[in-house]
Amino acid sequence: MSRDECVNADWRTIGFEDGANGQAPGRIGDHRKACASHNVVPDRDAYLSGYQEGNQSYCTSERGQRDAQYGNRSNDLCSVNTDYPAGYQEGLASYCTFDVGYEAGLSGEEYLRVCPQEIEKDFLIGYELGSETYRISQAIIELESQVAHIIGLQTDNDRLIEELQHEAVFNRELKVAERVEILADIDSLKDTNEDLDAEHAALDVEIERLYHARRKLDGIEE
């Protein structure tokens, strides 16, 4: 804050704006430091009076509902003297359900343990089911990425084999030892591709097992 801002400050209004913007009441300390160099001390009582009014406008029932419905923890800035707690409890009633828990787990969201114990059970059942489905889906994505990598390696190897075969057949300037070395390289690449085939096959088995597990969780298969 500049000297003019500090000298002419309406501390009640500043407090209201800080409260309405979700600032902590300790924000007055920042103003105090900013104005200290101008030998101006904030009017603490006026600031806190305005802050309380602003805090009331910030800590609405709607904000409490929204925080709860997103699974957020209760906002520490909003005391029992505001409409926020009642809205937060109302929001929890719609959040702490099996369906919401399932969707949260399925999306890989972290559960912040916000549900009251008496209504948490259904949420946790859904959350664990969704989380297990999410973990399986992520594992499938990782394995399918490995398969794609293997296919890419084999494609590169096949291209190189074709180039080496062309070189061995049509390059009349090759010495016998060079031709033997090229043929050895071709055999090595073919062996590598066979090993990759085996790895690909093993991954396919695991991927199918995971798909089966996911379908079973979804109730598609017994």
N, C-alpha and C positions, 0 to 999 in steps of 0.2 A: 504494500500500500504506500502511496506517495504521502508527503506531509499534508497536503490539502485533504486527501482522503481520510487520513487519521484525525486531523483537527476537526473536520466537518462531518465525521461519521455519525450516522444514526445507528447506534449499536443495537437497538431493538430490531430495526429492519434487517441489519446484517445477521443477527441471530436468527430471525425468522427465515431468511433465505438459506442459511446453512442448515437449519432444521428441515426445511422443505425439500432440500436437495439431498437429504440422507447423510449429511456429515455428522460425525461424532461431536458431542458437546465440547470435547477437548480442542476442537477447532479454534476456540477463542485463544488458546495458547499461541497459535500461529499468528493471529492478529496482534497479540501482545508483543511478540518478537518483532513483527514488521513495523510496529509503531514506536518501539522502544527508542530507536535512533532519532525519532522526532520528539522525544520526551512527552509522548501521549500515552496514557493508560486507558485501555478500553473500560467502558462502564459495564462491569460484570453483571450486575443485577438486571440492567436493561437488556443486555445480550441474552441472558438465560431466559428472561421472560419472553422475548421474541422467539428464542429457540424452541421453547415448549410449544408455542403456537404453531411454528413451522413443522415441528415434529408430529403434531397431531394431523396436519394436512398430508404428511408423508406416510404415516403409519395407518393407512386406511384398511378397512375390511377387505376391499378388493385386492390390495397389495398382499395381504396375508393369504387370501385364497389362492392367488397366482403363485406365490412362493411355495405353498404346500402342494399345489397341483403339479408343479415342476419337480417335486421331490427335494426342494431346497430346505436347509435348516432354517429354523425361526430366526428372524432378524433381531439381533441383540439390541439394536437401537430402538426397537418398538416395545415399550413397556406395557404392563397390564393396564395402564391408564389411557391406553389408546384403543381404537377399534380393531387393531391388527390381530391380537390373539384370537378373538372370536372368529374372524375371517380365516385365520390360519387353521384352526380346528375344523372349520367347515370344509376347507380345502382338503385336509387330510382324509376326511370321510370319503371323498371321491377319488383320492389318490391311492389309498391303502386297500386296494381290491386285487383279486386274482388277475383280472384282465390287464390292469395297469402294470402290475408286477411282471406279468409275462412279457409285455411289450418293452418294459424297461430292461429286463434281462436279455431279450432278443436283440436289443439295440446295443448291448454291451455297456449300458449305463451303470455307474456306480450307485449303489444304494447307501444312503447316508444315515440309515437307521432312524428315520424320522417318525415312523408309524408307532403309535401307542401299542403297548403289548396286547391289549384286549382286541385289537383289530389287525394285528400284524400277521397272523398265521396265514390267512388266505393270500395276502400279498407275497409272503415268502415262498409259498408253494408255487405260485405263478412265476416269481422271479427266478427261482432255482431251475424250473423247467425251461424258461426262456434263456437263461444263462447257459445251460447245458447245450441247448440248440445252437446258441451263438458260438460256443467253443467248438462244437463239431463243424459248424459252417466255416469258421476261420481255419480250422485244420484242413478242411477240404480245399479251400482257396490256396493254402500254402502248398499242399501236395500237387494240386493241378498246375501251380506255377512251376514246380519242379519238373513235372511231365513236359510242360511247354519248353523248359530249358533243355531237357534231354532231346526232344524232337529237334530243337534248333541246332544242338551239337551234332546230331546225326545228319541233318541236312548239310551242315558245313563239311562234315567228313565225307559224305557222298559226293559232294561237289569236288572236293580235293582228290578223292579216289578217281573220279572221271578225268580230272586234269592229268593226274599221274599216269593213268592208263593210256591216255592220248600221247603223253610224252614218251612212254616206253615203246609204243607201237610205231609212231611216226617220226621220231627224232633219230635220223640215221647217223648222227654224229656222236651218239652216246657210246661210251666204251662199255665193255661187258660188265665191269665192276659197277659202273654207274647204273646200268640197267638192273643189275641184281639188287642194288641198294633201293632203287625205286620200287621194285616188286616187293621187297621186304617192308617198305613203308606202307604199301597198299595192304599187305597182309595185316600189318599192325593196326591200321585204321579199321579194317574189317573186324578184327578182334575187339577193338574198342566199341564198335557199334553193336556187336553181339553182347558185350557186357552191359551196354546201355539198354539193349532190348530186355535183358533180364531185370535190370533196375526198373525199367518202365513197367514191366509186367507186375513186379512186386508192388509198385505204387498203385497200379490199377486195382489190385486186390484190396489194398488198404482203403482206397477211395470208395470202392463199392461197399466195403464194410461200414464206412462212416455214413454213406448215403442211406444204407439200410437202418443204421442206428437213428439217423435223423428222421426217417420216415416212421420209425417205430415211436419216437417221441411225439411226432405229429399225429399219431393214431392212424396212420395210413396202412401200416403193416402190423401184424401180431408178432 
